[in-house]
C-alpha cells in the first residue's frame, strides 16, 4: 500500500471510531464500517493500521474476558 493509501485508511479508521463514540468496536466491525467487509482486509490491512495508531497513542486496544475479538476506542 502506498503512503497516501495508508493515510486515507487511517483517516477512515479514525472516523469509524469517532462515530462509535465511547463504545468499543471490534476489529471486524471497524473493517466493515470502513468499507472493507472481508475477513482478509480485517486481518491484513485494518489490524496492522489499528496497532500502528495505538503505538502513536491515537486509539486504545481493549480485550474483554471470554471474548476473542480485540476492541478499539479513540484515546
C-alpha positions as CSV (number, residue, x, y, z in Angstrom):
1,X,0.0,0.0,0.0
2,X,1.2,3.5,-0.8
3,X,1.8,6.0,1.9
4,X,-1.2,8.0,0.6
5,X,-3.4,4.9,0.8
6,X,-2.3,4.3,4.4
7,X,-3.1,7.8,5.4
8,X,-6.5,7.5,3.8
9,X,-7.1,4.2,5.6
10,X,-6.0,5.7,8.9
11,X,-8.5,8.5,8.4
12,X,-11.3,6.1,7.6
13,X,-10.5,4.1,10.8
14,X,-10.4,7.2,13.0
15,X,-13.7,8.4,11.5
16,X,-15.3,5.0,12.3
17,X,-14.1,5.1,15.9
18,X,-15.1,8.8,16.2
19,X,-18.6,7.9,15.1
20,X,-18.8,5.0,17.5
21,X,-18.1,7.3,20.4
22,X,-17.1,5.7,23.7
23,X,-18.4,2.3,22.6
24,X,-15.5,-0.2,22.0
25,X,-15.6,-1.5,18.4
26,X,-14.2,-4.9,17.3
27,X,-11.6,-5.2,14.6
28,X,-14.0,-6.9,12.1
29,X,-16.6,-4.2,12.8
30,X,-14.1,-1.4,12.2
31,X,-13.2,-3.1,8.9
32,X,-16.9,-3.4,7.9
33,X,-17.7,0.2,8.7
34,X,-14.5,1.4,6.9
35,X,-15.9,-0.3,3.8
36,X,-13.6,-3.4,3.9
37,X,-16.0,-6.2,4.7
38,X,-13.8,-9.2,4.0
39,X,-12.0,-11.1,6.8
40,X,-8.8,-10.8,4.8
41,X,-9.0,-7.0,4.9
42,X,-9.6,-7.0,8.6
43,X,-6.6,-9.1,9.3
44,X,-4.2,-7.9,6.6
45,X,-5.0,-4.2,6.5
46,X,-7.1,-3.0,9.3
47,X,-5.5,-4.7,12.3
48,X,-1.9,-3.5,11.5
49,X,-3.2,0.0,11.0
50,X,-5.1,-0.1,14.3
51,X,-1.9,-1.3,16.0
52,X,0.1,1.5,14.4
53,X,-2.5,4.0,15.6
54,X,-2.3,2.5,19.1
55,X,1.5,2.9,19.1
56,X,1.0,6.6,18.2
57,X,-1.4,7.0,21.1
58,X,-4.5,7.7,18.9
59,X,-6.5,4.6,19.7
60,X,-6.8,2.2,22.7
61,X,-6.8,-1.5,22.4
62,X,-9.1,-3.4,24.8
63,X,-9.9,-7.1,25.4
64,X,-12.8,-8.4,27.3
65,X,-12.7,-11.7,29.2
66,X,-14.4,-14.6,27.4
67,X,-14.3,-12.6,24.1
68,X,-11.8,-13.5,21.3
69,X,-12.1,-10.2,19.4
70,X,-9.9,-7.2,20.1
71,X,-11.9,-3.9,20.6
72,X,-10.8,-0.4,19.9
73,X,-11.8,3.2,21.0
74,X,-10.3,6.6,20.4
75,X,-7.7,7.6,23.0
